[in-house]
Amino acid sequence: MAIPQPRGEARLATQVNQSIAMFLEGRNLFVRIGEDIRDWGDIMRNADGATIVNPAFDPDYCDLDRDNSFWSAIIDEVGTVVGCVASKQVTTDDFRGDISSCSLWLGRETDPNEAPMNLLLPSHVPHIAGRVAFHGGLWLHPNVRGMGLAHLIPRMARAAAERRFSADWHCGFVFGALGDAKVPVKAYGYSNCELAADGYFPVTKQREKLYLPWDSREEWAQASIDWMSASVRPRNQEFVDQVALR
């Protein structure tokens, strides 16, 4: 169930996804928002090049339903999913604690005897709590890689989550090479990304470097306005206006 939110933020979220839809339609691609997170899991289990189904978005691990999770996709003209990402709402007093315990990913299957991960987040990273929209499981079909869709799908998901959840924060996770290259900032559109952990990761049962990208609601809004102005306004002047957030 969508949570009521300030009009400016709802309007901005709508504009972001409408502008993405307009861009894609010119390439015979279309936006789809899926209500059942299990459908995303089914796609990922059979996806070309996918190596893991993120348990954070698997109802066999976490308590997920249509009110607190969804998935965003790009489909081709015959309805085949060519790219997707999953999203869920986490209501928490301490998102760092959810990370270190791995309950963010493992949910009901979290091992209480497993030692918490040692987090390396620097002191300037804010305390993340409240309604957190967590996004992950981004996948693109090999045939559409290089088309810039990795720039669009994460923005689609954050805008959809803002409308549905009125999220206080947007967060994700990426592994080593993507984090080292700051891909969440340079491609996915997050405002921040820091190394969160470097060591044994109970989810994959091996050593991993984990990076945390994040936006506050205010950072999401400003980044979206900046992106719309820079990327969309020259081609669709009548569609974009500056939104007065309040």
Secondary structure, DSSP 8 states (H G I E B T S, - for coil): ------HHHHHHHHHHHHHHHHHHHTTTEEEEEES-HHHHHHHHHT-TT-----GGG-TTTS---TTTEEEEEEEETTS-EEEEEEEEEEEES-HHHHHHTSHHHHGGG--TTS--------TTS----EEEEEEEEEEE-GGGTTSSHHHHHHHHHHHHHHHHH--SEEE--EEHHHHHTTHHHHTS--SEEEEEEEEEETTTTEEEEEEEEEEEHHHHHHHHHHHIIIIITTT-GGG-------
